[in-house]
Amino acid sequence: MKSRILLLIAFLALTACKREQKKSPSETVSISNHVQLKEESGNVHIQSGNFSYDFKQNQLPFKKIILLNASMAGYISELEAENLVIGVASPEYIYSNKIQSLLKEGKIQNVGNEQKYDVEKILSLKPDAIFTNHIASFDNTYKLLKDNGIQVVFLDEYMEQKPLEKTAYIKLFGKLFGKEKEAIAKYDEIEKNYNQLKQMALKGKDRPMVLANEMYGDIWYLPGGKTSVANFISDANANYILKNNAEEKAVTMSFEEVFAKADQVQYWINAGNHISKKEMLGMNPVYSKLNVFNKGKIYVITGKEKAKANDFFESGVVRSDLVLKDYIKIFHPELLPDYQLTYMKELQ
């Protein structure tokens, strides 16, 4: 008798727990520092920076989308969702072979560029959503599109400073495209690769000093010490000359200020898209005063470039593991003897 009572109590406790779980509201999931997602009763709420979006169950998954930024194409390609794209802006900046083929076939339309979007064409295409970075000067255009019933989704992935958090946007796209399982699997794969590479980098025989970016006019725009570039350098087990800086944006310095910090620099990365050291020097002769220019190694981000399109700014946004692998190959070549650089290229 006693055992039956105990079983009954256990059963009631279990069912009560289940009822309680059903009643509890769904939790907000943090995709990244700038994006949070919450799903409840099939409806999806997204908070992206200062912008909020609510999509009802019957609105998802999206079937027709327009991209106004080439960086968004990286997520589309990783999910093999190119068939959802019906329009893109500035197609000359898109690297994806599949998207370029669809453009030639007329299945994807050119909807303008960052100077002027073709609003009439966008309206005629009747997309389920437009994905873009928010640019304040286009607020009137965004309002016109919204007033005509088109959903404009602002995703500022370029503001994310942790490499894997940029990658994590793939989970948001997966949710909106009905490819959630594929997106999670892809993210988990990249995250696993990234963390394994990060551990490998710790085996490097030294921790070299690194300089990044280049001068424009008389100003050198260096990545701040908390930017994604600085995080990549740290995760690749190298020292960045501004590693103690706390900025998440570019830091402006004169050549003299950089020169004073760069005496021990062995590697110069992300040095634009120059084709040779000679051409680089022709644009800015003061580079010849840097030890790293004369005795070190310089790398540009043109490993996967076609005309105006550069895959570093497309698939590289998603494949943080491959970007990290490039940096490890550069700083610790002995750890990856058989690996060929993906996005980077040594300047001769």
Secondary structure by P-SEA (a helix, b strand, c coil): caaaaaaaaaaaaaaaaaaaaaaccbbbbcccccbbbbbcccbbbbbcccbbbbbccccccccccccccaaaaaaaaaacccccccccccccccccaaaaaaaaaccccccccccccaaaaaaaacccbbbbcccccaaaaaaaaaaabbbbbbbcccccccaaaaaaaaaaaaaaacaaaaaaaaaaaaaaaaaaaaaaaaaccbbbbbbbbbbccccccccccccaaaaaaaaabbbbcccccccccbbbbcaaaaaaacccccccccccccccaaaaaaaccccccccccccbbbbcccccccccccaaaaaaacaaaaaaaaaaaaaccccccccccccccccc
